[in-house]
Amino acid sequence: MAKSLVRLIVLVTSLAFASWTWAGVHGFYPGLSGMIGYSESVVVASIVTGANHDTRSGWTVQRVKLLSVLKGDLREQDEMYVELSLTLLVPPATDFPVNERYILFISSDFDFPGHKRYFIVNNHGSAFRIPRRADLSGLKPQDVRGNVVMLVNATLSDAKSRGQPLPECIHRYLSDEPDTRDQQLWNCGRQRAK
């Protein structure tokens, strides 16, 4: 009887942990302030190279050029490789095309001694497309949230000017409300695709 109870407790705990882990892996959105806080750096980057899909879990490695550093110690104009995931991209797309610009919420770790690996944080919305017409000269130092809001609004304005209004759920991206249902922004892509 005691062994069965222990097994049941272990099973329930494992399932609870697995569902929490799944939310982190598959798009849990912690709110904009959470995204900024979880990120080591927040940058505006231009994609320099095409995708290399030879990575684990469907991630792709692409070279990017930093156009603006909104948070962190990275330097503008530097180029680096970043692991990207389409499942975390807002608005959804089929790739990260060369020469397109994105806000990237990134972190790093040291997989191999002396080699730093950069990746977008594991939350939905950690990569956001910025239109080419968006003026980066208006970005203000030390105002990460204000800069992100300005760039997201530029994306909304650009889509509207081209007659392609984005769904209302994109506005929720600017919210500080965490998406505890793991569906708010995730469903945004499905609505847009219909």
N, C-alpha and C positions, 0 to 999 in steps of 0.2 A: 504494500500500500504506500509506504513512504517513498519507494523508488518511483512509483507512478506519479505521485504528487510532484516530486522533484523534476521528472521528465516533462510534466505538464507546465510547470513554471518556466523551465528552460525553453520549451517550445513557444509559449506565449511571449516571453522576453525576446526570443529570436525573431519572431514575426513582427513585433513592435519595432525592433531595431532595423529589420529589413525594410519595413515600409518607410521609416524615417530616412534610411540611406537611399532608397529608391527616389524619394522626393528630391533629395540633394542632387542625385545624378541626373534626374530627368526633368529638371526645370523649376524647382521651387524658387519662387521670387520673394526675396526678403524685404521688398520696398527699396526705394531709391537710396535712402540713407544707409540701409543695410548693405546694399551693393557697393557703395562708396567705402564704407567701413571695412568690408571683407577684402577689398582690393589693396594690394601693395602699391599698385600704380593704376591710374586712369589716364588713358592717352587717346589722342586722335591720330590714327595711322592710315597710311595708304598701302594697299596690298601691292607688293613688288613682284612676287612669283606666283605661279599656279600651284595648285594643290598637290601634295604628296600624300596619298592615302594609305601609305604603308605603316600606319600607326595603330595602336591598340584601341579598341572600343569605338571605332568609327571617327576618331579625331583625325584632323589633317594638319600637317605642318606647312606653314607658308611664311615667307620672308616679308616683313613689313618695314616701312619707313615711318619714323615718328614725326608727325607734323606739329603736334602740340602735346605737351605734358601737363595734364590738369592736376595730377597728384603723383607724388613719388620722386625718386632720385634719378630717373632716366633722363637722357638728354635729347632735345629736339634734333632732328636730322639724322640721328643714329638709325641703323638698320639692325634688325634682329629677327630670329625665327620664333614664331609663336604657334603653339598648338591651339587650333580652333575647332569648334564643333558647330555644325549647322543646326543641331537641335537646340542650341542656346542663342541663336540669332533672332533678333527682332528688327524689322518685320521678317518673317520667314523667307528663305530663298533657297535655291538649289546649290549655290556655291558662294565663295568669296572671290569675286572677279578681280583680276589685276587692274590696278589704277583706281578702284573704288575706295572710298574713305569710310572708316568706321570709328566709333567710340569703342574702345576695348577696355574692359575692367580686367586687369591681369594680376597674376601673382607669379612667383618663381620658386624653384627649389633646386637643390643640387643632386641630380641623379648620379652623376659621375664626378669624382673629385676634379675640381677646377673647371667644370662645365656647368653653366647656369642654364636651366630650362625654363622658358616662359610659357604660360598657358592662361587662357581666359578662366575666370573663376567659375566654379561649377554651379552657376545659377542662371536660370532663364533670363535673358536680357543682358548678358554680359558682353554682347557684341551688338552694336546698333549702327545701321547704315546712315551715313551723313551725305546729303547731296553735294555734288561738285560746286553748286552755286552758293553753298553756305559760306559766309565770310568768317574766317577764323581770326581775323584781326580784332574782332570785338571781344575775344575771350579775355577774362580778367584774372590776373594772378591771385591765387589763394581763395578762389570762389568756385570750388569744384562743382557743387550742386547747381549754382547759378549758370555755370558754363554748360553742364549737361542739359539743363532745362532749355537753354537757348538753342543748343544743337538739335535736341529732339523737336522743338517747335519749328526749327528750320526744315526738318524732314517732313513734318506735317504740312507746313506751308508749301513746300515744293510739290508734294503729292497732290495737294488740292489745286495748285496752279496748273498741273498737267491733267486735271480732270480725273484723278485717281485718289479720291479721299480714302484715307486709311480708316479702318473700323474704330469705333469709339473706344475699344479696349486699349488702343495704343495710348490714349490719354491716361489710363491707369498706371502706365509705366512711370509717370512722374509722381505717383503717390508714395507715401511712406507706409502704407498699409501692406503688411506682408500678405502674400497669397497663400494662406494656410490650406486652401483646397487644392493647390498645385495645378490649377486649371486656368486661372484668369488670362495670363499671357499665352499659355499653351494653346488655348482655344482660339485665340486671336488669329493664329495662322490658319486654323481650319476654317474659320469664318471667311477669311480673305480668299482662300482657295476655292470656295464654292461659287 
